[in-house]
Amino acid sequence: MTYDTIILGSSFSGSLLGWILAARGMRVLVVDRGRHPRFAIGESSTPAADLILADLAARHRLPELAPLARWGSWQASYPQLGCGKKRGFSYFLHRPGEPFRDTPDHAASLLVAASATDAGSDTHWLRADVDAFLCERSARAGAIVREGCEVVAIERQEHCWKVRFAAAVGDGLGPQEQASAPFLLDATGGGGASAAALGMKRLDDTLHTRCGAIFGHFTGVGSWDRLQEAAGNRSTTSPFQSDDAAQHHCLDDGWMWILRFRDDLASVGVVQPTGVCQGWAAGGTALEGVWQRILALYPSLADLLAASRPVRPLGLIPRMSRLWSRASGVGFAMLPTTAGFVDPLHSTGIAHALSGVERLADLLLAESFDEVGWEAYGAAVIDEVAWIDQLVSACYAVLPDFDRFRLASTLFFLATVAAERGYGRGETTTSQGFLAARNTPLRSALTAARGELVAGGKATAERLRDRLAPFDPVGLLDPAAGHRFAHTAVDK
């Protein structure tokens, strides 16, 4: 069993990379301990994700992939794959014991569009459907996919990697099999299957963001737009319906996400500090009781979810932020969301993972192997996780001050606008970094602004607007916008 590449993990990034490599003639083995279809979170795409998907489809001649790059083409080509419309990002401030209230100048809300039309909008991915689809396409292209197999050992011998694995049989494992390849790619996400074999260190505590989440898929989730209209607030539907967005309901020390799919299904989760979530896990607390206690604190959220029912038991991740010490080495590499992950706030996961698929495919399919580029990829991924952490952690540091939260979120959106415009000009993640991490002037300016915001007291919208004007081509810091932004991304 000799291959050109062994990929551990068949979620969307591992499967998509396997599809690309197999379609381009490489011998690929994909090994996964689970089976499709299966539940997963990390479900919200962004304009950057769509631009990378479209580019991958065009450059690697995968016309079946191209429709996933936006809502309209997805619905026309793959209506059977679970998907939700995502026109942008919406944020609403809630106070304990009080119903949600906004003001004419939108003091308690923020809506940031990511597309100008429904047809061109981003999407929420029902991962059970999408991951299974990409895995099937990988196998159809010629990759050997082995599901339900446990990796028993990983070794580097001579000039190749040897992986021993065995299929699950009852409560144990069947006979062991062995495969070898010069390249080993880890797409196992939080599992980090290769990390122990490589003696890698955890750098989790170097990250500022330290949150966990309780989450599930629900039916019967109400309409936030209709609930607000009934309360006399009509501001949640302009410049887009907030139900057609990634909804962020900001709480005193965290937030709730709501992502809507078709057929009355929604992904809902509450993000809280790691210490709180670890306490729930250590105490064996019933998650349903925790969920109801959180809702009881926020009347409008309780109303919104009054008729909802989970379709599967609630899940708990006590700490989501994680980081390994390396993301590439001799013949091995990690996909970005295996190397590290920060938090679901602002939906970075899918796009970062796809940027890794883009870069690794280019390196593996090059006419000659670029060892310097391979090592640079790993260093860049680790740096990008730290950059995401800088931007996301600022938002948590200023809660529950919503004015400062909006400013912290704006720093993130300035980075995304710069990156998306770079993709629109033909730049790649290799040249500009994820979230424009290699744009030194932008990064320095946003880092300085973050420091002022977190320190408190000095940073104001006016100060930041003047300082960041060269990096704000769409007016995200313009007070006349009233915290409503109709179009911030490049046209797709």
Secondary structure, 3 states (H helix, E strand, C coil): CECCEEEECCCHHHHHHHHHHHHCCCCEEEECCCCCCCCCCCCECCHHHHHHHHHHHHHCCCCCCHHHHCHHHHHHHCCCCCEEEECEEEEEECCCCCCCCCCCCCCCEEEEECCCCCCCCEEEECHHHHHHHHHHHHHHCCCEEECCEEEEEEEEECCEEEEEEEEEECCEEEEEEEEEECEEEECCHHHCCCHHHHCCCECHHHCCCCEEEEEEEEECCCCHHHHHHHCCCCHHHCCCCHHHCEEEEECCCCEEEEEECCCCEEEEEEEEEHHHHHHHHHCCCCHHHHHHHHHHHCHHHHHHCCCCEECCCCEEECCCCEEECCCEECCEEECHHHHEECCCCCCCHHHHHHHHHHHHHHHHHCCCCCHHHHHHHHHHHHHHHHHHHHHHHHHHHHCCCHHHHHHHHHHHHHHHHHHHHHHHCCCCHHHHCHHHCCCHHHHHHHHHHHHHHHHCCCCCHHHHHHHHHHHCCCCCCCHHHCCEECCCCCCC
